[in-house]
Amino acid sequence: MLPRTPKPALWRFIKGSAKTLFVLEAVCFAASYGLYYRMNTDRDFRRYINEKYPYALEYYYKIGEIVGDIKARETDAKYWRSTAEGFKNE
């Protein structure tokens, strides 16, 4: 039987780094999907994103236009204008 030799430290480092990278990538994917899902279903959250991070909402609209939802930007703007007018009238 051949004697067992320990694996080089570099190989263990690469293997551990690959596992860490895989887990980190999975967490980032889950977080980005959660953010996309919330932006896709909650108009008030999109308004919050528009106030705090307008560039992120711009990317959301661009992706939506590529995928096929062309009217999302206009629909949101129309809704936000109508709610703003409602607050002024009260």
URVEN-V464297 format. One record per pair of residues at least 4 apart in sequence whose ideal C-beta (glycine too) atoms are under 8 Angstrom apart, sorted by the first residue. I is the first residue (numbers start at 0). J is the second residue. D is the distance in Angstrom with one decimal. If there is no record, write none. Layout:
# URVEN-V464297
i->(I I)
j->(J J)
d->(D D)
This chain:
# URVEN-V464297
i->(6 6 7 8 9 10 11 12 13 14 15 16 17 18 19 20 21 22 23 24 25 26 27 28 29 30 31 32 33 34 35 35 36 37 37 38 38 38 38 38 41 42 42 42 43 44 45 45 45 45 46 46 46 47 48 48 48 48 48 49 49 49 52 53 54 55 56 57 58 59 60 60 60 61 62 63 63 63 63 63 64 64 64 64 70 71 72 73 74 75 76 77 78 79 80 81 82 83 84 85)
j->(10 11 11 12 13 14 15 16 17 18 19 20 21 22 23 24 25 26 27 28 29 30 31 32 33 34 35 36 37 38 39 59 40 41 44 44 45 48 56 59 45 46 75 78 47 48 49 56 59 75 50 75 79 51 52 53 55 56 59 53 56 75 56 57 58 59 60 61 62 63 64 71 72 65 66 67 68 69 71 72 68 69 71 72 74 75 76 77 78 79 80 81 82 83 84 85 86 87 88 89)
d->(4.9 5.9 7.4 6.2 6.4 6.3 6.2 6.1 6.3 6.7 6.3 6.1 6.3 6.5 6.1 6.1 6.4 6.4 6.3 6.2 6.4 6.3 6.2 6.2 6.3 6.4 6.3 6.1 6.4 6.3 6.0 7.5 6.3 5.4 5.4 6.1 5.5 6.5 7.7 5.5 6.8 6.6 6.3 6.3 6.6 6.4 6.2 6.2 7.4 6.0 6.6 7.5 6.0 6.2 5.4 7.8 5.6 4.9 7.6 5.6 4.8 7.9 6.9 6.3 6.7 6.6 6.4 6.4 6.4 6.4 6.3 6.2 4.8 6.6 6.2 7.7 4.2 7.8 4.9 7.9 7.1 5.6 8.0 7.9 5.3 6.3 6.4 6.1 6.3 6.1 6.3 6.5 6.4 6.2 6.4 6.4 6.7 6.7 6.4 6.7)
